[in-house]
Amino acid sequence: MFSREEKKQMNIDFWDGFKSYMRKSKSSVLPRVNWLAYPTDLKHTYLRLFCDDSITAVRYDIQFKDNDVRSLFWEQLNELKKLLNATMNIETRWVEHMDSNGMVISRIYWESQDWSLYKTKDWKKMYRFLQDRLLEFDLFYQEYKEILINLIK
């Protein structure tokens, strides 16, 4: 087992390495992208990367405070489901759940349970997985984001 400090350092090293790994990756339309803080251009929607000892995931979270707005946005995303699935090269999972504060979160995500953040030999595979999902999502999102943004305006 690793100490808390060792885990923290591995986490820092992993994300620093991923940032460096993604420097060569280009968005489908954006001139420059901070892949660790992907610009969705919509408040209350977030593209998040997650890695721990058993999961590597890319998650698109919809967290509008107004439940009607969130529900409308979620419905529109579901209308685009076939297009999203055609862009992604892995199964897309769609879930809605309530967080500890009672807020409903709608989430689209892609994950693998094949690697661990605490095994440095897995990092390249994890980087590749995250890169592939980010580039695939970017291709979809840049194509259809105006539809989603205009829906909320």
Summary of the structure (lengths in Angstrom):
residues: 153
radius of gyration: 16.2
end to end distance: 49.4
largest distance: 49.4
contacts: 397
relative contact order: 0.20
helix: 50%
strand: 19%
